[in-house]
Amino acid sequence: MPIASPASKDRSTPAAAVGRTNLALRIISSAVLAPLAIAVAYLGGHWFLAFWAIAAVVVLWEWDTLVCAHDRNPVLAIGGGALVGAGLLMALGHAGTGIALILLSVLGVATLASRIRRYWCAAGVVYAGCLLVAPVVLRSDANWGVAAMLFLFAVVWLTDISAYFAGRAVGGPKLMPRISPHKTWSGAVGGAVAGVVGGVEVAREFGADNLIAVSIVALLLSIVSQGGDLLESAIKRHFHAKDASGLIPGHGGLMDRLDGFVTAAVVAALIGLAHGGSDFPARGLMVW
């Protein structure tokens, strides 16, 4: 049986050490960010709006840095200003005007940016705007807003965490190797199962009764969340980037951590609005 030489061991050891270090950093970063997001969800109000407005501006900065090249600064000024303005308008109870401001800034960015980057830069404002608007829509429901946010967190976070560990433990066929070479079908299935279980348990704790319907919603959001992760991976691959930024130790950028959340939050808000109306969007998501 061949015996590995000391040289071969030396070559493999740094990679393993880096992997362990990155995992430790991911755990530490999550231990800080997750409780903060949960606390803000409970507080609601201006704290909640400020939290997601800041997150949206940071994500827009990462997006523009990644895709807008020399157009970054003017595009960021228009889009970031619109996001801050929209947050203030929402705080004053003018959500519709805030959304209109974001849409108007999309047109402004598309006009200002160079032709080759126009649609990419404009898409960044839409993406960041969704990160601001969707959570605010769900949390605006006084009775079920907290429940909807915790339900969304449980589905997205458990999907992400379980997909990572299930994929490493089981391995097997790759999910979309040309976009994200490390993701596997076993990870996707394991993540979906965990996301559904976590979402149902949160719904049960808050008194939701039709748990079969809730589990279907959780499964849809888990799938959409993984789709959002793959979408961001495709964008980074297109622009030859490993991470959106180096802002969060072990995680890359904020966009890398919120990619699945953005898409899941948008779909959750749309489901809530369609089922519960503009007055009760979180109830529409949770109560069937």
N, C-alpha and C positions, 0 to 999 in steps of 0.2 A: 504494500500500500504506500503511495507517495506521501512523503512527509513535507509539510510546508517549511520553507527555509525562513530564517529570521528576517531576511529582507522582505519576503512576501508578507510576513506578519506585520512588519513595520508599515508596509503600504496600506494594509487594510485597517489598522488601528485608528489612524486619524479620521477616516470616514465614519467609523462607528462612534468615535468620541464626539465628532461634530453632530451626528444624529442625536445622540443622547443629550448634548447641550441644547440643541434646538428644541427638543421635546420639553426639556426642563423650562426653557424660556417661554414656550407656548403655554405651559401649565401656569407659570407665574403670571404671565400677562392676562390669561383668562381669569385667574383668581382675583385680579384687580378690576377688569373691565365688566365681567358678568354681574357682580354685586352692584356695581355702579349703575348699570342699565336697569337692573331690577328695582333699585331704590328710586331712581328717577321715574320709573313707570308707576310706582306707588304714589309718589309725590304729585305727579301730573302738573297741570297748570303751566306757569311760565318756566319752571325748571325743566319740564319735559320738552317744551318748545325750544328752549335754549340749547338743550343737550342735542336734539336732533338737527337743529339748524347748524350748530358747530360741526357735527358729524358730516352733514351734507356739504358744507363749505370745504372741509378737509378732503372729502372724497372727490369733489370737483377739482381741487388743486392737484390731487394725484392723477386724476384722469387727464387733465390738461397737460401736466408734465409728461405724461406717457404718450399722448397722441397729437398735441397741438404744436409742438416744436416752437418756432419763433413767434407764433400767434398766441402763446400761452398767457402772457401778462394782460393784454387788453381783453382777451376772452374771459380770463378769470375775474377781471374787474367787473365786467358786465354780468356774468353769471353769478359770481359770488355776491355782488351787490343786490341782485334780484332775490337770491335766497335769503339774505339777511332781511331785506324789505318784506318778503313774503312771510317770514317768521314773525316780524313785528305786526303785520296786518292780521295774521291769524290770532296773535295774542290779544288784539283789539276786537276780535270777533268778525273779521272780514276775510274769511277763508277763501271765498270765491274770488275776491280781488287779489289776494295773495297768489292763488294759482294762475290767474290771468297775467300777473306780473312775471311769473316764471316763464309762461308761454311766450310772452312778448320778448323776454330776454333771449329765448331760443332763436327767434327771428333776428334779433340784433346780432347775436353771435354768428349765425349763418351768413349774415351780410358782411360782417367784419372780417371773418377768417378767410384765409387764402382758399382758392377754389379746391385745391387738392385735399385740404384738411377740413373743409366747411362742414360736411355732414358728421364727421367724427367729433368735432368740437361741439357742435350743436347737440349731438346725442349725449354728451357729457352733462349738459345742463338738465336734460330730461331725466337722466339716470340719477343725478344728485337731487333733483327736485322730487323724484319719487321717494327717495330716502327720507325727505322731510315730510311730504304730504301724507303718505300711506300710514305711518305710525300715528300721526296727529289725528287722522280720520278715525282710526280705531279707538284711540284713547279718549276721544271727545264724548263717547258714550259714558255717561256718569255711572251707570249701574254695572255695565259689563266691560268697561274699558280696561281696567287692570287685568281682569281674567283673560281678555283677548290678547293682551301683550304677553302675559306669562305663558299662555298657550302657544303663541307664535315663537317665543324664545325656546320653549321646551322642544317643539318640533324641529326648529332649525338647528339648535345647538346639539341636541342628541343625534340628529341625523349626521351632522358634521363629525362629531367625536366618534360615534360608533362606526361610521364609514371608514374612518382612518384606521381604527384598531381592527375592525373586521377584515378590511382589505389586507392589512399586514399579517394577520393571523392565518387567514384562509388562502389568500392569493387567488390564483386562477386567471381566467380570461380577462383581458383588459376591457374597460368600458368604452373609451374613445382614445386609443393610444396616440393618435395624431394630434390630439388637442391637449390631453393630460395623460402622460405615459404611466403615471403611478396609480391611477384610479382603476378599480376592478369592479366586475359585476357583483362579486361577493360583498365588497364594501358598500356598493349601492343598495343591495338588498338588506344587508345588516343595518345600514343607516336608516332606511325606510322603516324597518320594523321597530327600531328604537324610537324613532321620531313619532310614530303612531302611538306606541305605548306611553311615551312621555306626555304627548298631547292629550290623550284620553284621561290619564291620571289627573292632569291639571283641570280639565273640564269637569271631572267627577268631583274634585275638591270644591269647585265653585258652584256645584249643584246642577250642572247640565244633565239632562236625563236621557236623551236619545243618543246614547254613546255609539251606536252603529253609524249614525249619520256623522257624528263628530270624528269617528275613526276614518271615514271616507274623506272628509275634509283634511284631516291630518295627513293622510297618505298623499293626497293631491299636493298639499303644501310641501311635503318632504320631497316629492319628485321635482316640483318647481324650484325648490331650494337647490337641489343638486344640479338642475339645469342652469341656474344662475351662476353657480360655481364654475361650470363648464364654459359658460358664456364669457366670464371674465378671463378664464384660462386661454380661450381662443383669442381674445383681444390682446392679451399679453404676448402670446406667441406671434401674433401678426406684427406686433411692434418690437419683437425680439427682446422682451423683458422678462425677468424671472419673477419679480415682485412689483407691485404698484409703487411702493416706496420702502424705506427702511424704518418707518416711523415706530412700529411696534416690535420689540425684541422677540425673535422667534416666529413672528407671524408675517413679517413683511409690512404692508401698508394697511390702513384702515379699510380700504376697498377690498383687500384680500380677505379680511375678516367678515365684511358685511355683504359680500357678493351674493351669497345665498339668501341672506335676510332681505335684501332689497326686492328681489323677485317674489319671494314668498309673501312679504308684506303687501306688495301691490295686489297680488291675487287675493290675499285675505281681505284687504279693504274692498276690492271689487265684489267679492262674495257677500261681505257684510252689507254693502250698499244695496246690492241687488235683492237680498233677502230681507233686510231689516229697514231699508230706507236711510235717508240722510240723518234722521234723528237717532236711530238706534243701530249703527253699523256693527258695533261689537256684539250686540245681542243677535243680530242677523248672522254673524259668524258662528256663535257658540250655541244658540238655542234653536232646535229643530223640532 
